[in-house]
Amino acid sequence: MASEPKTIFMDNGKSWITGRLLPSITLADLREWLLPITSLVVVLAIWQLICTLLSVPEFVLPSPARILAEISTSYGYLFKHTAITLGEAGAGFIIANMLSFVFALAFCYSPFFEKSGYPYMIAFQSIPLVALTPLINLWFGEGVISKIVMAGLITFFPMVVNATHGLKAVPPLSLDVMKSLSATELQILSKLRIPTALPYILSALRISAPLAV
């Protein structure tokens, strides 16, 4: 709930400016933030305690302290290769999302293309990508291209399915109203279909973004 405007008075008693108070932090807000942090600290403490008391070998389960020490000593190496991985995943993610939206538009506006191609998209999505890895490495080599292709495949199919559903999920009444007002297909797409599809698209992005890495 928005806070009420507050009038600030100067020493002469005249009101100078009106503004709004900053939202107050409640106990529930603190709990919402502190609970995940506390849980993480407890898990790390238990993890460290188990490794120390049971003398667990590092190759089996390294302790949090050992992991932090390794990160601090190999920061440059880890940062370099993390940047490479994120670059490859990001390239595949962006390219696949652009292509998938083009396919979703084709499925939305062409019943023939939808009936001939959409079932294969669903079927291909059910294939484990681990099974395709040898073929991708054989076709594209073991370099950057194959990694971009893998990240793209992970992203492509969820986005095609969700974007197609979203573009076709427009309320019929809203579509009829726009057509009765002589709206063009481009106007219907930009003002109705894409806003309707945004929750579906964002859901696909939320699922595929971590998997692409």
C-alpha positions as CSV (number, residue, x, y, z in Angstrom):
1,M,0.0,0.0,0.0
2,A,1.5,3.4,-1.0
3,S,2.4,5.7,1.8
4,E,0.5,9.0,2.3
5,P,2.2,12.2,1.2
6,K,4.2,14.0,3.9
7,T,4.5,17.8,4.1
8,I,7.9,19.1,5.2
9,F,7.8,22.3,7.2
10,M,10.7,24.8,7.4
11,D,11.7,26.8,10.4
12,N,9.4,29.6,9.5
13,G,6.4,27.3,9.7
14,K,5.6,27.4,5.9
15,S,5.3,24.2,4.0
16,W,8.2,23.8,1.6
17,I,7.6,20.6,-0.4
18,T,5.4,17.5,-0.3
19,G,6.7,14.1,-0.9
20,R,6.1,10.5,0.0
21,L,7.6,8.5,2.7
22,L,9.8,5.5,1.9
23,P,8.0,2.2,2.4
24,S,8.7,0.8,5.9
25,I,10.4,-2.5,6.3
26,T,8.3,-4.9,8.3
27,L,9.2,-8.0,10.3
28,A,7.8,-10.1,7.5
29,D,10.1,-8.5,5.0
30,L,13.1,-9.2,7.2
31,R,12.1,-12.8,7.5
32,E,11.7,-13.1,3.8
33,W,15.2,-11.9,3.2
34,L,16.9,-13.4,6.3
35,L,15.4,-17.0,6.0
36,P,17.3,-17.9,2.8
37,I,20.5,-16.4,4.0
38,T,20.3,-18.1,7.4
39,S,19.5,-21.4,5.7
40,L,22.5,-21.0,3.4
41,V,24.8,-20.3,6.4
42,V,23.5,-23.3,8.3
43,V,24.0,-25.6,5.3
44,L,27.6,-24.3,4.8
45,A,28.3,-24.7,8.5
46,I,27.1,-28.3,8.6
47,W,29.0,-29.1,5.4
48,Q,32.2,-27.7,6.8
49,L,31.6,-29.5,10.1
50,I,31.1,-32.9,8.4
51,C,34.2,-32.5,6.3
52,T,36.3,-31.5,9.3
53,L,35.1,-34.1,11.8
54,L,34.9,-37.0,9.4
55,S,38.1,-36.1,7.5
56,V,36.3,-36.5,4.2
57,P,38.8,-36.6,1.3
58,E,38.8,-33.5,-0.8
59,F,38.3,-35.4,-4.0
60,V,35.1,-36.9,-2.5
61,L,33.7,-33.7,-0.9
62,P,35.8,-30.6,-0.6
63,S,34.9,-28.3,2.3
64,P,33.5,-24.8,1.7
65,A,36.7,-23.3,3.1
66,R,38.8,-25.3,0.6
67,I,36.5,-24.2,-2.3
68,L,36.8,-20.6,-1.3
69,A,40.6,-20.9,-1.0
70,E,40.8,-22.4,-4.5
71,I,38.6,-19.7,-5.9
72,S,40.7,-17.0,-4.4
73,T,44.0,-18.5,-5.8
74,S,42.6,-19.4,-9.3
75,Y,40.3,-16.4,-9.7
76,G,41.8,-15.3,-13.0
77,Y,41.6,-18.8,-14.5
78,L,38.0,-19.3,-13.3
79,F,36.9,-15.9,-14.5
80,K,38.3,-16.4,-18.0
81,H,36.7,-19.7,-18.6
82,T,33.4,-18.6,-16.9
83,A,33.3,-15.7,-19.4
84,I,33.9,-18.1,-22.3
85,T,31.1,-20.4,-21.1
86,L,28.7,-17.5,-20.6
87,G,29.6,-16.1,-24.1
88,E,28.9,-19.4,-25.8
89,A,25.7,-20.0,-23.9
90,G,24.6,-16.4,-24.5
91,A,25.2,-16.7,-28.2
92,G,23.2,-19.9,-28.5
93,F,20.5,-18.5,-26.2
94,I,20.0,-15.3,-28.3
95,I,20.1,-17.0,-31.7
96,A,17.7,-19.7,-30.7
97,N,15.2,-17.3,-29.2
98,M,15.2,-15.2,-32.4
99,L,14.7,-18.3,-34.6
100,S,12.1,-19.8,-32.3
101,F,10.0,-16.6,-32.4
102,V,10.1,-16.7,-36.2
103,F,8.9,-20.3,-36.1
104,A,6.2,-19.4,-33.6
105,L,4.9,-16.7,-35.8
106,A,4.8,-19.1,-38.7
107,F,2.9,-21.7,-36.7
108,C,0.5,-19.0,-35.5
109,Y,-0.3,-17.6,-39.0
110,S,0.0,-20.7,-41.2
111,P,-2.2,-23.7,-40.3
112,F,-0.4,-25.7,-42.9
113,F,3.0,-25.0,-41.5
114,E,1.7,-25.6,-38.0
115,K,0.2,-29.0,-38.9
116,S,3.3,-30.1,-40.9
117,G,6.0,-28.8,-38.5
118,Y,4.7,-28.4,-35.0
119,P,4.3,-32.1,-34.1
120,Y,7.9,-32.7,-35.0
121,M,8.9,-29.9,-32.7
122,I,7.1,-31.6,-29.8
123,A,8.6,-35.0,-30.7
124,F,12.1,-33.6,-31.0
125,Q,11.8,-31.8,-27.6
126,S,11.3,-35.2,-26.0
127,I,14.7,-36.5,-27.2
128,P,17.4,-36.3,-24.5
129,L,20.1,-33.9,-25.7
130,V,22.7,-36.2,-24.2
131,A,21.9,-38.6,-27.0
132,L,22.5,-35.9,-29.6
133,T,25.8,-34.7,-28.2
134,P,27.9,-37.2,-30.2
135,L,26.2,-36.3,-33.4
136,I,26.6,-32.5,-32.8
137,N,30.3,-33.0,-32.0
138,L,30.7,-35.1,-35.2
139,W,28.9,-32.5,-37.4
140,F,30.3,-29.3,-35.9
141,G,33.5,-30.5,-34.1
142,E,34.3,-30.0,-30.5
143,G,34.9,-26.3,-30.6
144,V,32.8,-23.2,-29.9
145,I,30.2,-23.9,-32.6
146,S,29.1,-27.2,-31.1
147,K,28.6,-25.6,-27.7
148,I,26.6,-22.8,-29.2
149,V,24.4,-25.3,-31.0
150,M,23.8,-27.3,-27.8
151,A,22.8,-24.2,-25.9
152,G,20.6,-23.2,-28.8
153,L,18.8,-26.5,-28.9
154,I,18.1,-26.4,-25.2
155,T,16.6,-22.9,-25.7
156,F,14.8,-23.4,-29.0
157,F,12.1,-25.9,-28.4
158,P,10.7,-24.6,-25.1
159,M,10.5,-21.2,-26.6
160,V,8.8,-22.4,-29.8
161,V,6.2,-24.3,-27.9
162,N,5.5,-21.5,-25.3
163,A,5.5,-18.7,-27.8
164,T,3.2,-20.5,-30.2
165,H,0.7,-21.1,-27.4
166,G,1.0,-17.5,-26.2
167,L,0.5,-16.0,-29.7
168,K,-2.6,-18.1,-30.2
169,A,-4.0,-17.5,-26.7
170,V,-5.6,-14.2,-27.5
171,P,-9.2,-13.7,-26.3
172,P,-11.5,-14.2,-29.3
173,L,-13.6,-11.2,-28.2
174,S,-10.5,-8.9,-28.3
175,L,-9.5,-10.3,-31.6
176,D,-13.0,-9.6,-33.0
177,V,-13.0,-6.1,-31.7
178,M,-9.6,-5.3,-33.3
179,K,-10.8,-6.8,-36.6
180,S,-14.0,-4.8,-36.5
181,L,-11.9,-1.6,-36.1
182,S,-10.0,-2.6,-39.3
183,A,-6.8,-3.2,-37.5
184,T,-4.0,-4.6,-39.6
185,E,-2.3,-7.9,-38.9
186,L,0.8,-6.0,-37.7
187,Q,-1.3,-4.0,-35.3
188,I,-3.0,-7.1,-34.0
189,L,0.4,-8.7,-33.5
190,S,2.0,-5.8,-31.7
191,K,-1.0,-4.7,-29.7
192,L,-2.7,-8.0,-28.9
193,R,-0.8,-11.2,-29.7
194,I,2.7,-10.2,-28.4
195,P,1.4,-8.7,-25.1
196,T,-0.8,-11.9,-24.6
197,A,2.2,-14.1,-25.3
198,L,4.6,-12.3,-22.9
199,P,3.9,-14.4,-19.9
200,Y,4.4,-17.6,-21.9
201,I,7.6,-16.2,-23.4
202,L,9.0,-15.1,-20.0
203,S,8.2,-18.5,-18.6
204,A,10.2,-20.2,-21.4
205,L,13.1,-17.8,-20.8
206,R,13.0,-18.6,-17.1
207,I,13.2,-22.3,-17.8
208,S,15.7,-22.3,-20.6
209,A,18.2,-19.6,-19.5
210,P,19.8,-21.7,-16.6
211,L,19.7,-24.8,-18.8
212,A,21.6,-23.1,-21.6
213,V,24.6,-22.6,-19.4
